[in-house]
Amino acid sequence: MKPFLSACVLAMVLALFLSAPAGAFRKEAGAPGDCAECHKLSSEEAGRILGKIVDNVVAVVPGPFPGVWEVDVVRNGKTYPLYLDYSRRFLINGQFIRLSDMANLTGSRYQDLNRVDVASIPVQDAIRVGSKTAKKTVIVLSDPTCPYCVKLHGEIKKAVAMDPDVAFLVMPYPRNPNDKATYRQCVAIVCSKSEKMLDDAYAGKALPEPACKTDAVDRTIRLAERLRIEGTPAMILPDGRLVSGFMEAEALLARIK
């Protein structure tokens, strides 16, 4: 799915353009003599401006176009970019898309900071959906009682049929660890090591009692806490990007590629 600006963000961008000095947007960002030479913002100043809404300011750099700074901030353990205009009156939180080539100019320098170290994820108890020889694997934390997880499971089945080079490693994960029934379901799936039982769970069928004793589901719960995963489904792509929520097969394959 092509990235787009929300109506809210677009309105803020228009407000920024209308309020900016006439010459502020005449040059490409970084061109000699542009506004960045006379407009300065330190990390300390940005911290004072944004202190009520972020935990820390990592850096301030020229934005993706003249007239704005990119302020890279930390909140709840995640690093992401915000944009502050030179008047220091408008804060923009959204994506910037260059229409000529649809390139996403949003905070590309900091995308790697929030990537997951895929090699550190214990997947030995995950249920594989797809070919054993697939070159790309996606790790999925998913609750069989979550409606969007059920929908995603159907799209995962479609995705592996569409591209045999992609497989999914599903780690059963109860959204609410205190939900004993769902916890038991997840343990039963892990014990079975069976894709069929995984399918049965997402189809709403009754599962047998767990056939083993394992702490695999507890380890998945701790993993979700470490990665600050707050909902399901959640996917870790081959390059370490963490993606939350439902996605159709075509969009999912495009994101992986």
C-alpha positions in Angstrom: 0.0 0.0 0.0 1.4 3.4 -1.0 2.2 5.7 1.9 0.1 8.7 2.3 -0.4 11.8 4.5 -3.4 11.8 6.8 -5.9 14.6 6.5 -4.8 15.9 9.8 -1.1 15.9 8.9 -1.9 17.5 5.6 -3.8 20.3 7.3 -0.8 20.9 9.6 1.6 21.0 6.6 -0.7 23.5 4.8 -0.7 25.6 7.9 3.1 25.5 8.0 3.4 26.5 4.4 0.9 29.4 4.7 2.6 30.7 7.8 6.2 30.4 6.5 8.2 33.4 5.1 7.8 33.7 1.3 11.4 32.6 0.6 11.6 29.7 3.0 10.7 27.0 0.5 12.5 28.3 -2.6 15.6 26.0 -2.4 16.1 22.3 -1.9 17.1 21.3 1.6 20.8 21.5 2.1 21.4 23.9 -0.8 24.0 26.7 -0.2 22.3 29.9 1.2 19.1 28.2 2.3 17.3 29.1 5.6 19.1 26.4 7.6 22.2 28.7 7.6 20.4 31.3 9.8 17.9 29.2 11.6 19.4 27.1 14.4 17.9 24.7 17.0 19.9 22.8 19.6 18.9 19.5 21.1 18.6 21.3 24.5 16.3 23.9 23.0 14.2 21.2 21.4 14.1 19.4 24.7 12.6 22.4 26.4 10.0 22.9 23.7 9.0 19.2 23.5 9.7 18.3 27.1 6.0 17.6 28.0 5.4 15.1 25.2 8.7 13.2 24.8 11.2 11.5 27.1 14.4 12.7 25.4 15.7 14.5 22.3 18.3 12.5 20.4 19.3 15.0 17.7 18.1 17.9 15.6 19.0 18.0 11.9 17.6 19.8 8.8 14.2 18.4 7.8 13.3 16.8 4.5 12.5 20.1 3.0 13.4 23.7 3.9 11.6 25.4 6.7 11.5 22.5 9.2 13.8 20.7 11.5 13.7 17.0 12.0 13.8 16.4 15.8 14.6 12.8 16.6 13.0 11.9 20.0 12.6 9.0 22.3 9.4 8.1 23.9 8.5 4.8 25.7 11.8 3.3 24.5 11.2 4.0 20.8 13.0 6.5 18.6 11.1 8.4 15.9 11.2 11.7 14.1 9.0 14.8 14.7 9.1 17.9 12.7 9.2 21.5 14.0 8.9 24.5 11.8 11.3 27.4 11.9 8.7 29.6 13.7 8.7 26.9 16.5 4.9 27.2 16.5 4.0 24.1 14.5 4.8 20.4 15.4 4.2 17.9 12.6 4.0 14.1 13.2 3.5 12.2 10.0 5.1 11.0 6.8 6.7 13.2 4.1 6.4 11.8 0.6 8.2 13.2 -2.4 5.6 13.0 -5.2 8.1 12.8 -8.0 9.1 9.3 -7.0 6.9 8.5 -4.0 10.1 8.3 -1.8 9.4 8.3 1.9 11.6 11.0 3.4 10.5 10.4 7.0 13.3 9.9 9.5 15.3 7.5 7.4 18.5 7.9 9.4 16.8 6.5 12.6 14.9 3.6 11.1 17.7 1.2 12.2 17.5 2.2 15.9 14.2 0.5 16.4 15.0 -2.7 14.5 14.9 -6.0 16.3 18.0 -8.2 16.4 16.3 -11.2 14.6 19.1 -13.5 15.6 18.3 -12.9 19.3 14.7 -14.2 19.0 14.2 -17.8 20.2 12.2 -19.4 17.5 12.8 -23.1 18.3 9.2 -23.6 19.5 7.6 -21.5 16.8 5.2 -23.2 14.3 6.4 -22.8 10.7 3.9 -21.9 8.1 5.4 -22.2 4.7 8.3 -24.0 3.0 11.3 -25.2 5.1 13.5 -23.9 2.3 12.1 -20.4 2.2 14.8 -17.7 2.2 12.8 -15.1 4.1 11.1 -15.8 7.4 8.8 -13.5 9.3 8.3 -14.0 13.1 4.7 -13.6 14.2 3.5 -13.1 17.8 -0.2 -13.9 17.6 -3.1 -14.8 19.9 -5.5 -17.4 18.5 -8.5 -15.6 20.2 -7.6 -12.2 18.7 -10.0 -11.3 15.8 -7.3 -9.5 13.8 -4.9 -12.4 14.4 -7.4 -14.8 13.0 -7.7 -12.6 9.9 -3.9 -12.3 9.6 -3.6 -16.1 9.8 -5.7 -16.4 6.7 -3.5 -13.8 4.9 -0.4 -15.6 6.0 -1.7 -18.8 4.4 -2.4 -16.8 1.2 1.1 -15.2 1.3 3.0 -18.5 1.4 0.9 -19.8 -1.4 1.7 -16.7 -3.4 5.5 -16.7 -2.6 7.1 -20.0 -1.6 10.3 -18.0 -0.8 8.5 -16.6 2.3 7.7 -18.5 5.5 6.2 -17.4 8.8 7.3 -18.6 12.3 4.2 -18.2 14.5 4.8 -17.9 18.2 1.5 -18.4 20.1 1.2 -15.4 22.5 -1.7 -14.7 24.8 -2.5 -11.0 24.8 -3.6 -11.3 28.4 -1.2 -13.7 30.3 -3.9 -14.0 33.0 -6.3 -15.5 30.6 -5.7 -19.2 31.5 -7.9 -20.6 28.7 -5.9 -18.8 26.0 -2.6 -19.5 27.7 -3.5 -23.2 27.7 -4.4 -23.0 24.0 -1.0 -21.5 23.2 0.8 -24.1 25.2 -1.1 -26.9 23.5 -0.1 -25.5 20.1 3.5 -25.3 21.0 3.5 -28.8 22.4 1.9 -30.2 19.3 4.5 -28.5 16.9 1.6 -28.9 14.4 0.5 -26.5 11.8 -2.8 -28.3 11.7 -3.4 -27.5 15.4 -2.4 -24.0 14.7 -5.0 -23.8 11.9 -7.6 -25.4 14.2 -7.0 -22.8 16.9 -7.5 -19.9 14.5 -10.6 -21.7 13.1 -12.1 -21.6 16.7 -12.0 -25.3 17.2 -11.6 -26.9 20.6 -8.0 -28.0 21.3 -6.9 -30.9 23.5 -5.1 -30.2 26.7 -1.3 -29.5 26.3 0.7 -32.7 25.7 3.8 -31.5 27.4 5.2 -29.1 30.0 7.0 -26.1 28.5 7.9 -22.5 29.4 7.9 -21.5 25.7 4.8 -19.4 26.0 6.3 -17.6 29.1 9.4 -16.9 27.2 7.3 -15.4 24.4 5.5 -13.2 26.9 8.8 -12.0 28.2 10.0 -11.3 24.7 6.9 -9.2 24.0 7.6 -7.2 27.1 11.2 -6.7 26.1 10.2 -5.5 22.6 7.4 -3.4 24.1 4.8 -5.2 22.1 1.4 -4.0 23.4 -1.0 -5.7 21.1 -1.5 -8.5 18.6 -0.7 -9.4 16.0 2.9 -8.3 15.8 5.4 -9.3 13.1 9.2 -9.0 13.0 10.2 -8.8 9.3 13.5 -10.4 8.0 15.3 -7.1 8.3 14.2 -6.6 11.9 11.4 -4.1 11.4 8.6 -4.5 13.9 5.1 -4.3 12.3 1.9 -4.3 14.3 -1.6 -5.1 13.2 -3.5 -6.8 10.4 -2.2 -6.7 6.8 -3.4 -8.3 3.6 -1.2 -10.8 1.9 -0.2 -8.6 -1.0 0.7 -5.7 1.2 2.6 -8.0 3.6 4.7 -9.5 0.8 5.4 -6.0 -0.6 6.6 -4.9 2.9 8.9 -8.0 3.2 10.4 -7.3 -0.3 
